[in-house]
Amino acid sequence: MEFGDIIGQLFIIALLVVLGVFVLTTLFRAIRIIPQAYAGVVERLGKYHKTLSPGLNILVPFIDRVRPLVDMREQVVSFPPQPVITEDNLVVSIDTVVYFQVIDARAATYEIANYLGAVEQLTTTTLRNVVGGLNLEEALTSRDNINGQLRIVLDEATGKWGIRVGRVELKAIDPPHSIQDSMEKQMRAERDRRAAILTAEGTKQSAILEAEGARQAAILQAEGDAKAAVLRAEGEAEAIRTVFEAIHKGNPDEKLLAYEYLQILPKLANGDSNKLWIIPSELTEAIKGIGNGFLGGATPPSK
């Protein structure tokens, strides 16, 4: 085999290798796989052509070019604390968190150079405008209102960039240290005041309950005494009725009645408070009956 033939064969082999590499390269550049939750912007000869969706996509090699993929998931960005001046000229440090999502890959690629930096700057500017119209107390107590205003302004401004702002949260609002000391003292005084009010209210309720208990006890004691007196009176009345019935059933004579009368007289003297004795008029009749009983009805001799 001549030297020229060998050179010819080597040239053919090299050509085939180059052609194979070219074909493989062409196929590699013609096929593009886009991951889920991402989008790819295709430029054909430097001009926007289409947006690639997730999956297998076919391109024209050496003519179509895919720009860096755009993340279509919702993103959470926490911006560093920003100094904001309130309406009462106090500087507060506010830390914000923004939740946003790219909904149009073409607009996010061509309408803004750096949408993340733009969202940060817009958030800072809007925050200063909103909080600047509030005093410190309103800024501390109106977080929901501030969040709502920030979200509306940011969503309206970023809509042309293909971005949708879902939520804006104020993560922290830090007033100056001097104001923090004053607020802590005020909160401590307020807690002490509430504790004193609760203690006084508890003492008042305790006194009311004790007085109510004493009143109820006195009422119950009086009711018990009244019921006891009624029961004693009923018992004495029953005893009197029983004695009266027994006397009438026994048909007593004057002697027995006079004797019982004399048995009752010593009981009238019982008691330290008896200073005056009242002698019933029937006593003479009772003594006379006793005398008649012992003398047998004979009249005593006159002096």
C-alpha positions, 0 to 999 in steps of 0.5 A, spaced: 500 500 500 502 506 498 503 512 502 498 516 499 493 511 500 494 511 507 494 518 508 487 518 504 484 513 509 486 517 515 483 523 512 477 519 511 477 516 518 478 523 521 473 526 517 468 521 519 470 522 527 469 530 526 462 528 522 460 524 528 462 529 533 458 534 530 452 530 529 452 528 537 454 535 538 448 537 534 443 532 537 445 535 544 444 542 543 437 540 539 435 537 545 433 540 552 430 537 558 427 543 563 426 540 570 419 541 574 418 548 577 423 551 572 422 555 565 427 557 560 427 563 555 429 561 548 432 566 544 433 565 536 438 569 533 438 574 539 430 575 539 425 572 544 422 566 541 418 562 546 418 559 553 420 552 554 416 548 559 418 543 564 420 536 560 423 534 553 424 540 548 427 540 541 431 546 539 434 548 533 442 547 534 446 553 533 440 558 532 436 557 538 439 559 545 436 558 552 437 563 557 439 561 565 433 558 567 427 561 571 425 559 578 417 559 578 417 557 585 414 561 591 420 564 594 421 567 601 426 573 602 428 576 608 431 583 607 436 586 613 433 591 618 432 598 615 432 604 619 425 608 618 423 614 621 416 615 624 411 621 624 414 623 631 421 623 629 423 616 632 428 612 628 426 604 628 429 598 625 424 594 621 426 587 619 421 585 613 420 578 609 417 578 602 413 572 599 413 572 592 413 568 585 415 569 578 409 568 574 411 570 567 419 568 565 419 572 559 417 579 563 422 577 569 427 576 564 426 582 559 422 587 564 427 588 569 435 586 570 435 584 577 428 582 580 430 580 587 434 587 588 428 591 585 423 587 590 428 589 596 429 596 594 421 597 592 420 594 599 424 599 603 421 605 599 414 603 600 416 601 608 418 608 609 413 611 606 407 607 610 411 607 616 413 615 616 405 616 616 405 613 623 407 614 630 411 609 634 405 606 638 401 606 631 407 602 628 407 597 633 400 596 634 398 596 626 402 590 623 397 587 619 395 594 616 402 595 614 403 588 611 396 589 607 399 596 605 406 593 603 403 587 599 398 591 595 403 596 593 408 591 591 404 587 588 401 592 583 409 595 582 411 588 580 406 586 576 409 588 570 415 584 572 412 578 571 412 577 579 406 576 584 407 578 591 403 573 596 405 576 603 409 581 606 411 580 614 414 585 619 418 580 622 421 585 627 420 592 629 425 595 634 425 602 637 431 606 640 434 603 646 431 609 650 424 608 648 425 601 650 427 602 657 421 607 657 416 602 654 419 597 659 418 601 665 411 603 663 409 596 662 412 594 669 407 599 672 401 597 668 402 590 670 403 592 678 397 596 677 393 591 674 396 586 680 393 591 685 387 592 682 386 584 682 388 584 689 383 589 691 378 586 687 379 579 691 379 582 698 373 586 696 370 579 694 372 576 700 369 581 704 363 580 701 363 573 701 364 573 709 359 578 710 354 574 706 356 568 710 355 571 716 348 574 714 346 567 712 348 564 718 345 569 723 338 568 718 339 561 719 340 562 727 334 566 728 330 561 724 332 556 728 331 559 734 324 561 732 323 554 730 325 552 737 321 557 740 315 555 736 316 547 738 317 549 745 311 553 745 307 547 742 310 542 747 308 547 753 301 547 750 300 540 748 303 539 756 297 544 758 292 540 754 294 534 757 294 536 764 287 539 763 284 533 760 287 529 765 284 534 771 277 534 768 277 526 767 279 525 774 274 530 776 278 534 782 275 537 788 276 543 791 281 540 796 286 537 790 286 544 786 288 548 793 293 543 794 296 544 787 295 551 787 300 551 793 305 547 790 305 552 784 307 558 789 314 556 791 316 556 783 313 563 783 319 565 787 325 561 783 329 566 779 334 572 781 329 577 777 323 576 781 323 582 786 315 583 786 310 577 788 303 578 786 298 574 790 292 572 786 285 573 789 284 566 789 289 564 794 284 566 800 279 561 797 284 556 796 287 557 803 279 557 805 278 550 802 284 547 805 282 549 812 275 546 811 278 540 809 282 539 815 277 542 820 272 538 817 267 544 815 267 546 822 268 554 823 273 556 828 272 559 834 271 567 835 276 571 839 
